[in-house]
Amino acid sequence: MIDQSLLAKVASLSPADRLELIGAVWDTLTPDDLPVTDAEKALLDARLADMRSKPDDQSPWPDVKARLERLLP
């Protein structure tokens, strides 16, 4: 159970600081801490196969991020 005083401290942080905290907490997890279902594994395998079979049909992350940022108001 999460300590309510800790949760209150987190809520008092700025959005940027909360995002940084999320990243820091995420980094403490290992692959064994993140269960993946058989359906998720199948989807990831299918996407990897598609990426490998059509490497020119992919976009680098900076391009994708820029397209997404243009959609924001």
N, C-alpha and C positions, 0 to 999 in steps of 0.2 A: 504494500500500500504506500502511496506517495504521501509524504509529510505535507500537511496543508500549509505550514509556514513556508516551506520550500516552494510550493506552488504559488503562494502569494508573492514571494520574492521574484519568481520568474515572470509573473504577470506584470510586475512593476518595471520590468526592463523595456527598453525601446524595441520596436519591431526588428531592427537590425541586430541588436544584441540577442534577442530571442532566436533569430535565425542562426547566429553564430553559435549559440548554445546547442541548438538542434544538431548542427554539424559536429560539434565536439562530442555530444552524447552518441551520435551515430558512429563516430570513429572508434568508440569503445566496444562496439559489437564485433563479433567474429562471424564468419559464414555459418557456423553451427548455431548461432543465435537467431538466424533468419530462415525459418522453414520455408521451403518452396514446394508447392503441391505438384503432383504429376501433371496436371493441366497446365500449370505455369511453365514447367520444364518443357513440355511439348511445344508450347507457344514460343519459348525462347529458342528451342532447337529449330523450329520452322523459320523464325526470323534470321537466325544465323545462317541457315542454309540459303535463304533468299539473298542475304547480303553477299555470301560467297559466290553465288551463281550469277549475280548482277552487280559487280563492284562499282560500275560506273553509274548506277542508279541510286547512289547514296549521297548524302550531304554531310559535310563536316559540321561538328557541333557549332562553331562560331557562325556559320551561315544559318543554321536552324535557329539559333538564339536571336540573331539579327532579324529574321523574318517574324519571329514571335514578338519581339519588342516593338516592331512596327505596327502590330495589331493592337497594342495597348493604347488607351487614350492618352 
